Amino acid sequence: MPFSPFHLVHGSNDRGLVLLADHAHRDLPEEYGSLGLPPQQFERHIAYDIGVEPLTRKLAAMLGVPAVLGGFSRLLIDPNRGEDDPTLIMRLSDGAIIPGNNPMPDAEHQRRVNDFYRPYHTAVSDMIQAVAGASGKAPLVISIHSFTAFWKTTPRPWHAGILWDSDPRAVVPLIKALEADPQLVVGDNEPYDGALRNDTMFKHCIVPGLAHALIEVRQDLIADEKGVDEWADRLAPILDAINADPDIHVARRYGSRTGPLEEV
């Protein structure tokens, strides 16, 4: 697959549902080489969200909806951060020093924003607008991520976590449906807090008032085809049912725990 800042998965725009996968790929443009890192670092979560690309593609196919996948490694620049976030381009990630990001001249920082970060977000915005136009309603946006089974040496107990800020419309039924399986441990804003100013959900959903949720699946559960199939089979009917709720498709601002939206 040739390098691109984003990859589109086509589906029925009139269904009113958009899937996103910010960290689906670990690719780098040829001119960046490996950012000075050995190949094994690109097998780790620091480079991409393991299992997310096949899971998002499988869900898109099962639901018949479009998706936008980030086309570059988060080591180049992280699309799920605000442009003013100090972790937008990491110099050190989970113990790995990234030589190609040290130092980071202002001109190179801006080049990565212009050439990779902004084209991805433009593609997300364009897809949301296309789905809104085709469906005649505010789209539901679901972002797919994955997290490591351990934090340093501490096991993480959750099988999945649902991250959110202040809009509960998609989140509450999603958590309830997952928790109906007694074998699952489901995190509510675990292992991370979903209130992150100017991240993908903030930009594209919180500010315009679109219902949304960010799903984190533990990486060891979707690291192979069997795990991807199991989680796609689990999530697809839940997302389909949530998408069928008319209230999900009304634009409504709930605000943000990060501060007033009027400042945006």
C-alpha positions in Angstrom: 0.0 0.0 0.0 1.6 3.3 -1.0 2.1 5.9 1.7 -0.7 8.4 2.3 -1.5 10.5 5.4 -4.9 8.7 5.5 -6.7 5.8 4.0 -10.5 5.7 3.2 -12.7 2.7 3.6 -15.9 3.2 1.6 -19.3 2.4 2.8 -22.9 3.6 2.8 -22.8 7.2 3.8 -26.5 7.3 4.3 -26.3 5.1 7.4 -25.1 8.1 9.4 -22.1 6.4 11.1 -18.4 7.1 10.6 -15.6 5.0 12.0 -12.1 6.5 12.7 -8.8 4.9 13.5 -6.2 7.6 14.3 -3.3 5.1 15.0 -4.1 2.4 12.4 -0.8 2.5 10.6 2.9 2.5 11.5 4.1 3.8 8.1 6.6 6.5 7.5 7.4 8.4 4.3 10.5 7.1 2.6 12.5 10.3 3.3 12.2 9.7 7.1 13.7 6.2 7.0 13.0 4.7 10.4 13.5 7.9 12.4 16.7 6.2 13.5 14.9 3.5 15.3 15.5 -0.3 15.0 12.8 -2.3 13.2 11.5 -3.9 16.4 10.3 -0.6 17.8 7.7 -0.5 15.0 6.3 -3.8 16.3 5.4 -1.9 19.6 2.5 0.2 20.6 4.7 3.3 20.4 4.4 3.1 16.6 0.7 2.3 16.2 -2.3 0.8 17.8 -1.9 -3.0 17.4 -5.0 -4.7 15.9 -6.9 -1.5 15.1 -6.7 -1.5 11.3 -8.1 -5.0 10.8 -10.8 -4.4 13.5 -11.9 -1.1 12.0 -12.0 -2.5 8.5 -14.0 -5.6 9.6 -16.5 -3.4 11.5 -16.8 -1.1 8.5 -17.6 -4.1 6.3 -20.0 -5.6 8.7 -21.9 -2.4 9.3 -21.6 -1.2 5.7 -20.2 2.2 6.8 -17.2 4.3 5.9 -14.0 4.7 7.9 -11.0 7.0 7.9 -7.7 5.5 9.0 -4.6 7.4 9.9 -1.8 6.5 7.4 1.3 7.4 9.4 3.0 6.2 12.6 2.3 8.2 15.7 6.1 8.4 16.0 6.1 10.9 13.1 3.3 13.0 14.6 0.3 12.0 16.7 -3.0 12.8 15.0 -4.9 12.3 18.3 -3.4 15.4 19.9 -4.0 19.1 19.5 -1.5 21.1 17.5 -0.4 22.9 20.7 0.0 19.7 22.6 3.6 19.1 23.8 3.2 15.4 23.1 2.3 16.0 19.4 5.8 14.9 18.3 7.4 12.6 20.9 11.1 12.7 21.5 10.9 9.9 24.0 8.2 7.2 24.0 7.9 4.5 26.6 11.7 4.3 27.1 12.6 4.6 23.4 14.5 7.7 22.3 13.5 8.7 18.8 16.7 10.0 17.1 14.7 11.4 14.1 12.8 13.7 16.4 15.8 15.0 18.3 16.2 17.9 17.8 13.0 19.1 16.2 13.5 22.4 14.3 10.4 24.6 14.1 10.4 24.3 10.3 10.3 20.5 10.5 7.6 20.5 13.2 5.4 22.7 11.0 6.2 20.5 7.9 4.8 17.5 9.7 1.7 19.4 10.8 1.1 20.6 7.2 1.9 17.4 5.3 0.6 14.7 7.6 -1.5 15.9 10.5 -3.7 18.4 8.8 -4.5 16.2 5.7 -5.7 13.4 8.0 -8.0 15.8 9.9 -9.2 17.3 6.6 -10.1 13.8 5.5 -12.0 13.1 8.7 -13.9 16.4 8.4 -14.7 15.7 4.8 -16.0 12.2 5.6 -18.2 13.5 8.4 -19.6 16.2 6.1 -20.3 13.6 3.4 -22.1 11.3 5.7 -24.1 14.2 7.2 -25.1 15.2 3.6 -26.0 11.7 2.5 -27.9 10.8 5.7 -29.6 14.2 6.3 -28.6 14.0 10.0 -25.8 14.5 12.4 -23.5 11.4 12.1 -22.5 9.1 15.0 -18.7 9.0 15.2 -16.9 6.0 16.7 -13.1 6.0 17.1 -11.2 2.7 17.5 -8.0 2.5 19.5 -6.1 -0.2 21.5 -4.0 -0.2 24.7 -1.3 -2.4 26.1 -2.0 -5.3 28.5 0.5 -3.9 31.0 1.5 -0.5 32.2 5.2 -1.0 32.9 4.9 -4.2 35.0 1.3 -3.7 36.2 -1.4 -5.8 34.4 -4.3 -3.8 33.1 -7.6 -5.6 34.1 -9.8 -4.1 31.4 -10.7 -6.0 28.3 -12.0 -2.7 26.8 -12.4 0.9 27.9 -14.8 3.6 26.7 -13.3 7.1 26.7 -15.5 10.2 26.7 -15.7 13.7 27.9 -19.3 15.0 28.6 -21.7 13.7 25.9 -23.2 10.4 27.3 -25.5 9.5 24.4 -23.4 6.8 22.7 -21.3 6.0 25.8 -23.9 4.9 28.2 -25.5 2.3 26.0 -22.1 1.1 24.8 -20.8 0.5 28.2 -24.1 -1.1 29.3 -24.1 -3.5 26.3 -20.5 -4.6 26.9 -21.0 -5.0 30.6 -23.9 -7.4 29.9 -21.2 -10.0 29.2 -20.1 -11.1 32.6 -16.7 -12.2 31.3 -15.7 -8.7 30.3 -14.1 -6.0 32.5 -15.1 -2.7 30.9 -13.4 0.6 31.8 -15.3 3.9 32.0 -12.6 6.4 31.0 -10.0 3.7 31.6 -7.1 3.2 31.0 -7.2 6.9 30.0 -9.4 9.9 30.5 -11.3 10.8 27.3 -11.3 14.6 28.1 -8.3 15.8 26.0 -8.6 19.2 24.6 -8.2 19.5 20.8 -7.8 15.8 20.2 -9.7 14.1 17.4 -13.0 13.7 19.3 -12.8 17.2 20.6 -12.2 18.7 17.2 -14.7 16.7 15.2 -17.4 15.8 17.7 -17.4 17.8 20.9 -17.2 21.2 19.3 -20.0 20.6 16.7 -22.0 18.5 19.1 -21.9 15.1 17.4 -22.6 12.0 19.4 -19.5 9.9 19.7 -17.4 7.4 21.7 -13.8 6.2 21.7 -13.4 2.5 22.1 -10.1 1.1 23.5 -9.6 -2.7 23.1 -6.7 -4.4 24.9 -4.1 -5.2 22.3 -3.5 -8.8 23.1 -7.2 -9.5 22.5 -7.0 -8.2 18.9 -3.5 -9.1 17.9 -4.6 -11.9 15.6 -7.4 -12.6 13.1 -9.4 -14.7 15.6 -9.4 -11.9 18.2 -10.3 -9.3 15.6 -13.3 -11.5 14.5 -14.5 -11.9 18.0 -14.4 -8.2 18.8 -15.9 -7.2 15.5 -18.8 -9.7 16.1 -19.2 -8.3 19.6 -19.1 -4.6 18.7 -21.0 -4.5 15.4 -24.5 -5.3 16.7 -24.0 -2.9 19.6 -22.9 0.0 17.4 -25.8 -0.8 15.0 -28.3 -0.6 17.8 -26.9 2.7 19.1 -26.9 4.1 15.6 -30.6 3.3 15.3 -31.5 5.7 18.1 -32.8 9.0 16.6 -31.5 11.1 19.4 -28.0 10.0 18.5 -28.3 11.9 15.3 -29.2 15.3 16.7 -26.3 17.8 17.0 -26.2 18.9 20.7 -23.3 20.4 22.5 -22.6 19.0 26.0 -19.5 21.1 26.6 -16.2 19.8 27.7 -14.5 19.1 31.1 -11.4 20.7 29.6 -12.9 24.2 29.5 -15.4 26.4 27.7 -16.1 25.6 24.1 -16.5 29.3 23.4 -12.7 29.6 23.5 -12.3 27.3 20.5 
